[in-house]
Amino acid sequence: MPTDRPLVRVSRPLPGDFDVGPADVAFGPARGFASPDELRAFVRGASALVTWVSERVDAALLDAAGPGLKLVANFAVGFDNIDLAACRARGVRVSNTPDAVTEGTADCAWALLLAAARRLSHADRFARSGAWAAHGVLGPAELIGRPVAGQTLLIVGAGRIGYATALRSIGWGMKVLYTDRSPVPAFEHAPLNAERTDLDDGLRRADFVSLHVPLTPDTRHLIDARRLALMKPTAVLVNTARGPVVDEAALAEALSAGRIFAAGLDVFEKEPAVHPGLAGLDNVVMTPHFGSASATSRAAMARLCAANVRAVLAGGEPVTPVV
């Protein structure tokens, strides 16, 4: 029935507390809407939208919501799914969830790094499929992985998640390199004592490369065939940033040819599809873009989205504004 309260439309159910104050709140289906038209119908008349990274927030969606729309709160730190120019043109604010995703995503990066280095997905399939029983006890030269302790880690993108990922390397006694447009004192001071380098030099020197840059026109295919060729044949690449930062076809070819040792991937170019050249490889560990999917991180993301909605509906500024 009609209500004078603001309408808040959340594209999918959220974990944890989502208190936006006095508002009419509705949640979309867990697996998302079947078509853009269904999503547009769902948001009609909304004052605030909470969107997931797979939903494209474009002019058509903004216009479907109507002139009363005040905020798009993205349930993510990245916002490459949102047409920021279209939001600005309509006076719609945009927020994201920095900090809330940091620890969960850094944990995921390290899980992938360790799993790729020690060939964990290959070993898991080998043990559970019956192949181990058929093969017999492993010999001393089989399923050999790469060492982590004392190796060199390159962080590409020295933001919050990159820093948290680098901090986790201290327990392994790693040397840390980083790339960024300008020096980042937090990286260069204790406890990291990291060295800033350019990307090509870092790729040549690193044993492990972890990607933490946003997706922009400049970072699309940042890691391409040329840059993969710079890496050591014993190196491991980890991507928890955005899929298109890596040329997936070039990566599949490099892994298949043994030009790098392994990769750990949480993100892909055409999600939820995975490049067919990657799917059959034993030297790649894959997870379904769930980097921030720890109970603590996701609950914090929900609270931060709610705080942004409350602030804007009350006539204030977003807590974590993008535009």
Backbone torsions as a table, in degrees:
resi	resn	phi	psi	omega
1	MET	NA	155.9	-177.2
2	PRO	-59.0	147.7	179.2
3	THR	-143.5	148.8	176.2
4	ASP	-85.5	-7.2	-179.4
5	ARG	-74.9	150.5	178.3
6	PRO	-63.6	148.6	178.7
7	LEU	-95.1	125.7	175.4
8	VAL	-115.6	121.9	-178.3
9	ARG	-115.6	122.0	-176.2
10	VAL	-110.8	121.6	-168.7
11	SER	-65.4	-25.4	179.1
12	ARG	-145.7	159.7	175.7
13	PRO	-60.6	145.9	-179.0
14	LEU	-114.4	149.6	174.5
15	PRO	-82.3	153.7	173.2
16	GLY	76.9	-165.3	-174.8
17	ASP	-80.1	133.6	177.5
18	PHE	-135.2	80.2	-175.5
19	ASP	-102.4	107.1	-179.8
20	VAL	-107.0	10.8	-179.6
21	GLY	81.0	-159.7	-177.6
22	PRO	-69.8	104.1	-178.7
23	ALA	-160.6	158.8	174.1
24	ASP	-93.0	104.0	-174.4
25	VAL	-105.0	131.6	174.7
26	ALA	-133.1	145.4	-178.2
27	PHE	-114.0	141.9	175.3
28	GLY	-79.7	-178.3	-177.8
29	PRO	-72.2	152.4	-175.7
30	ALA	-58.7	-35.2	-177.7
31	ARG	-98.0	11.4	176.6
32	GLY	87.1	169.1	179.9
33	PHE	-79.7	147.8	-175.8
34	ALA	-69.9	-23.8	-177.6
35	SER	-151.3	159.1	174.9
36	PRO	-58.8	-33.3	179.3
37	ASP	-62.4	-40.1	178.7
38	GLU	-65.1	-40.3	178.2
39	LEU	-65.2	-40.5	179.2
40	ARG	-63.3	-39.8	178.1
41	ALA	-64.8	-36.8	-178.2
42	PHE	-65.8	-35.4	-173.1
43	VAL	-90.3	-0.9	-174.7
44	ARG	-56.7	127.4	177.3
45	GLY	81.8	6.8	-175.1
46	ALA	-73.2	145.6	171.1
47	SER	-90.3	-27.2	179.1
48	ALA	-146.5	141.9	175.7
49	LEU	-117.7	140.2	169.6
50	VAL	-115.1	117.9	-171.1
51	THR	-117.4	152.6	177.7
52	TRP	-99.4	160.1	-171.1
53	VAL	-62.6	-22.4	-177.9
54	SER	-85.2	-7.5	-178.8
55	GLU	-93.3	125.8	179.0
56	ARG	-81.2	118.3	178.0
57	VAL	-99.3	97.0	-175.4
58	ASP	-120.0	-174.8	-178.1
59	ALA	-58.6	-38.5	-178.1
60	ALA	-64.5	-40.8	179.4
61	LEU	-69.8	-41.7	178.9
62	LEU	-62.2	-41.9	179.5
63	ASP	-69.2	-32.2	177.1
64	ALA	-65.6	-38.1	176.9
65	ALA	-64.0	-40.1	175.9
66	GLY	103.1	176.9	-172.6
67	PRO	-69.8	-12.2	179.0
68	GLY	-82.9	-3.6	-177.9
69	LEU	-69.2	127.4	-178.2
70	LYS	-110.5	-27.9	-171.0
71	LEU	-149.3	139.9	163.7
72	VAL	-113.8	112.4	179.3
73	ALA	-100.7	107.2	-176.9
74	ASN	-83.5	126.8	179.4
75	PHE	-82.5	68.4	-176.7
76	ALA	-178.9	162.7	172.3
77	VAL	-85.2	-36.1	176.0
78	GLY	-75.9	156.7	-179.0
79	PHE	-141.9	29.3	179.1
80	ASP	-70.7	-9.8	175.7
81	ASN	-83.4	-2.8	-174.2
82	ILE	-113.3	131.7	174.3
83	ASP	-80.2	95.7	-175.6
84	LEU	-66.5	-35.5	179.5
85	ALA	-63.6	-40.9	178.6
86	ALA	-65.5	-36.3	177.5
87	CYS	-66.4	-45.7	179.5
88	ARG	-59.2	-42.7	-177.1
89	ALA	-62.3	-26.0	-178.1
90	ARG	-103.5	3.9	-179.6
91	GLY	69.6	26.9	-179.3
92	VAL	-96.3	126.5	177.0
93	ARG	-78.6	155.6	179.2
94	VAL	-130.9	136.0	175.4
95	SER	-129.9	164.4	176.7
96	ASN	-137.4	-168.6	-175.2
97	THR	-126.2	61.0	175.8
98	PRO	-65.4	164.2	-177.7
99	ASP	68.7	-48.1	-177.0
100	ALA	-60.9	-30.7	-177.3
101	VAL	-90.1	-9.5	-164.9
102	THR	-60.5	-55.8	-172.7
103	GLU	-68.1	-41.5	179.7
104	GLY	-62.8	-42.0	-178.5
105	THR	-71.1	-37.8	176.9
106	ALA	-64.9	-39.1	174.9
107	ASP	-59.8	-42.9	179.9
108	CYS	-62.9	-42.3	179.0
109	ALA	-59.1	-41.6	-179.9
110	TRP	-72.3	-35.6	175.8
111	ALA	-60.1	-43.7	179.1
112	LEU	-67.2	-40.7	179.8
113	LEU	-60.0	-49.3	-178.4
114	LEU	-66.9	-42.0	-179.1
115	ALA	-64.1	-41.0	179.5
116	ALA	-68.7	-41.2	-178.9
117	ALA	-63.1	-39.8	-175.4
118	ARG	-100.7	13.2	174.0
119	ARG	58.5	40.4	-171.4
120	LEU	-64.9	-42.9	-178.3
121	SER	-66.5	-38.3	176.6
122	HIS	-62.7	-46.5	-178.3
123	ALA	-65.1	-38.1	179.3
124	ASP	-63.1	-47.3	179.0
125	ARG	-62.6	-39.9	-179.8
126	PHE	-61.7	-43.3	-176.9
127	ALA	-72.7	-40.6	-172.3
128	ARG	-87.5	-15.7	-173.9
129	SER	-84.1	-13.3	-172.7
130	GLY	97.3	-8.9	-179.9
131	ALA	-64.3	-34.7	179.0
132	TRP	-63.6	-45.8	-179.9
133	ALA	-61.6	-39.8	179.9
134	ALA	-70.1	-34.4	-176.4
135	HIS	-77.3	-39.1	-174.0
136	GLY	99.2	178.6	-177.8
137	VAL	-56.2	135.9	179.4
138	LEU	-65.2	141.7	174.7
139	GLY	-85.4	168.1	-175.7
140	PRO	-67.4	-13.6	-179.0
141	ALA	-107.8	12.1	-176.7
142	GLU	-105.7	150.1	179.7
143	LEU	50.6	45.8	180.0
144	ILE	-80.0	129.7	178.3
145	GLY	-105.5	-169.9	-179.4
146	ARG	-102.4	143.5	175.6
147	PRO	-70.6	152.3	176.1
148	VAL	-110.1	-43.8	-177.5
149	ALA	-58.6	132.0	175.6
150	GLY	77.8	3.8	-177.9
151	GLN	-89.0	177.5	-177.3
152	THR	-104.2	127.4	-179.3
153	LEU	-110.9	127.0	174.8
154	LEU	-103.8	122.4	174.4
155	ILE	-99.5	117.6	-179.5
156	VAL	-100.3	100.8	-176.2
157	GLY	106.8	99.3	-169.1
158	ALA	-95.1	52.5	175.6
159	GLY	-93.4	-159.5	-176.3
160	ARG	-60.0	-47.9	-176.5
161	ILE	-71.0	-39.3	176.3
162	GLY	-59.0	-41.6	179.5
163	TYR	-66.2	-44.9	179.7
164	ALA	-63.0	-37.0	176.8
165	THR	-65.8	-43.1	178.6
166	ALA	-63.1	-40.1	179.2
167	LEU	-57.6	-35.9	-178.4
168	ARG	-68.2	-15.0	-179.7
169	SER	-78.5	-14.4	-175.9
170	ILE	-60.9	-39.2	179.6
171	GLY	-64.0	-20.2	178.1
172	TRP	-99.8	4.6	177.0
173	GLY	61.6	36.9	-175.3
174	MET	-87.0	152.3	168.5
175	LYS	-85.6	133.5	-176.1
176	VAL	-111.1	127.8	168.4
177	LEU	-109.4	154.8	175.5
178	TYR	-146.4	154.5	173.6
179	THR	-118.8	139.2	173.4
180	ASP	-164.1	163.0	-177.1
181	ARG	-65.3	-25.2	178.6
182	SER	-145.9	163.1	180.0
183	PRO	-59.7	143.8	178.4
184	VAL	-118.5	102.1	-175.1
185	PRO	-54.1	-37.2	-179.0
186	ALA	-58.6	-32.7	177.3
187	PHE	-73.7	-38.0	-170.2
188	GLU	-85.8	-15.7	177.1
189	HIS	-94.1	170.8	175.8
190	ALA	-61.1	145.7	10.3
191	PRO	-91.7	-6.0	-175.5
192	LEU	-79.0	-43.6	-176.1
193	ASN	51.3	44.9	-174.7
194	ALA	-80.4	160.8	179.7
195	GLU	-111.4	127.0	175.3
196	ARG	-79.4	138.1	-178.7
197	THR	-145.9	167.0	172.9
198	ASP	-83.7	161.1	-170.7
199	LEU	-61.4	-46.4	-176.6
200	ASP	-62.4	-43.1	179.0
201	ASP	-65.1	-42.6	179.5
202	GLY	-61.6	-40.7	179.0
203	LEU	-64.0	-35.6	178.5
204	ARG	-67.2	-34.1	-172.2
205	ARG	-92.3	-23.4	-168.7
206	ALA	-80.6	146.6	169.4
207	ASP	-92.0	-28.6	178.0
208	PHE	-134.9	136.8	-179.9
209	VAL	-125.0	122.6	-179.5
210	SER	-119.9	125.0	-172.7
211	LEU	-95.5	130.6	-177.1
212	HIS	-143.7	37.3	179.6
213	VAL	-101.6	151.6	173.2
214	PRO	-71.6	160.7	175.9
215	LEU	-85.3	116.1	176.5
216	THR	-135.7	171.3	174.5
217	PRO	-55.9	-31.9	-179.1
218	ASP	-76.6	-26.0	-177.5
219	THR	-99.4	-5.8	177.0
220	ARG	-63.5	125.6	-175.4
221	HIS	55.2	37.0	173.5
222	LEU	-56.7	-40.1	175.1
223	ILE	-100.0	99.3	-176.9
224	ASP	-114.7	-170.4	-176.9
225	ALA	-60.6	-39.9	-179.4
226	ARG	-63.4	-44.5	-176.9
227	ARG	-74.8	-33.4	174.2
228	LEU	-61.3	-34.5	-179.9
229	ALA	-69.0	-18.6	177.5
230	LEU	-76.8	-22.3	-173.3
231	MET	-75.4	155.2	177.4
232	LYS	-66.5	149.0	176.1
233	PRO	-66.2	-14.2	177.7
234	THR	-98.4	5.4	-172.9
235	ALA	-83.3	157.7	178.0
236	VAL	-122.2	132.5	177.5
237	LEU	-107.4	132.1	178.6
238	VAL	-122.4	131.2	178.4
239	ASN	-128.6	110.5	171.4
240	THR	-118.9	18.0	-176.4
241	ALA	-90.8	-92.9	174.2
242	ARG	-140.8	142.8	-174.6
243	GLY	-55.1	-47.9	-175.8
244	PRO	-67.6	-4.0	172.9
245	VAL	-63.5	-24.7	-179.9
246	VAL	-112.9	135.6	170.9
247	ASP	-74.4	101.5	-171.7
248	GLU	-63.8	-38.2	179.0
249	ALA	-64.3	-42.2	178.7
250	ALA	-66.1	-38.0	178.5
251	LEU	-65.5	-44.4	179.4
252	ALA	-58.7	-40.4	-179.1
253	GLU	-68.0	-41.3	-179.7
254	ALA	-65.8	-41.0	178.4
255	LEU	-67.3	-42.6	-179.5
256	SER	-63.4	-37.4	-178.9
257	ALA	-83.4	-5.7	-179.5
258	GLY	75.8	21.3	179.7
259	ARG	-78.3	-21.7	163.2
260	ILE	-129.8	159.9	-171.1
261	PHE	-73.9	-46.5	-173.3
262	ALA	-165.3	169.5	175.6
263	ALA	-141.8	149.6	172.3
264	GLY	-122.7	118.6	-170.5
265	LEU	-125.3	125.3	172.2
266	ASP	-105.6	-11.5	-175.4
267	VAL	-134.0	152.8	-172.2
268	PHE	-141.2	159.6	-174.6
269	GLU	-64.4	-39.1	-173.7
270	LYS	-129.1	57.4	-177.7
271	GLU	-58.3	141.2	6.2
272	PRO	-88.6	9.8	177.5
273	ALA	-74.5	146.5	175.6
274	VAL	-114.3	137.4	179.6
275	HIS	-54.3	128.9	-176.1
276	PRO	-60.3	-24.6	177.8
277	GLY	-71.7	-16.4	178.8
278	LEU	-92.2	-33.8	-167.8
279	ALA	-59.9	-33.5	-175.9
280	GLY	-94.3	5.0	-175.7
281	LEU	-88.3	137.9	176.9
282	ASP	-80.3	-15.5	-176.3
283	ASN	-101.6	29.3	171.5
284	VAL	-134.5	134.0	175.2
285	VAL	-106.2	129.4	-174.8
286	MET	-126.2	139.4	171.6
287	THR	-131.0	155.7	-167.7
288	PRO	-89.8	60.4	179.4
289	HIS	48.9	60.8	179.9
290	PHE	-125.9	29.4	-173.0
291	GLY	-52.9	-40.8	-178.2
292	SER	-91.6	9.7	-171.0
293	ALA	-82.1	54.2	165.5
294	SER	-103.4	154.1	-177.2
295	ALA	-58.2	-41.1	-178.6
296	THR	-66.7	-47.6	-176.9
297	SER	-64.3	-46.8	-176.2
298	ARG	-67.6	-37.2	177.1
299	ALA	-64.8	-39.7	178.3
300	ALA	-66.1	-35.7	177.3
301	MET	-64.2	-41.8	178.8
302	ALA	-63.5	-43.3	178.9
303	ARG	-63.2	-38.6	-179.1
304	LEU	-70.3	-39.5	173.8
305	CYS	-59.2	-44.5	179.9
306	ALA	-62.7	-40.2	179.6
307	ALA	-64.2	-38.6	176.6
308	ASN	-64.4	-43.3	179.2
309	VAL	-63.4	-47.5	180.0
310	ARG	-57.9	-44.5	-176.5
311	ALA	-63.2	-45.1	-176.4
312	VAL	-72.7	-40.5	178.7
313	LEU	-65.3	-24.1	177.9
314	ALA	-85.2	1.7	178.5
315	GLY	92.5	8.5	-179.6
316	GLY	-99.6	-166.7	179.4
317	GLU	-92.6	151.7	173.4
318	PRO	-58.9	149.7	177.5
319	VAL	-69.6	-40.6	179.6
320	THR	-126.7	78.5	-174.1
321	PRO	-75.5	144.6	166.2
322	VAL	-101.0	-50.4	171.2
323	VAL	-138.1	NA	NA
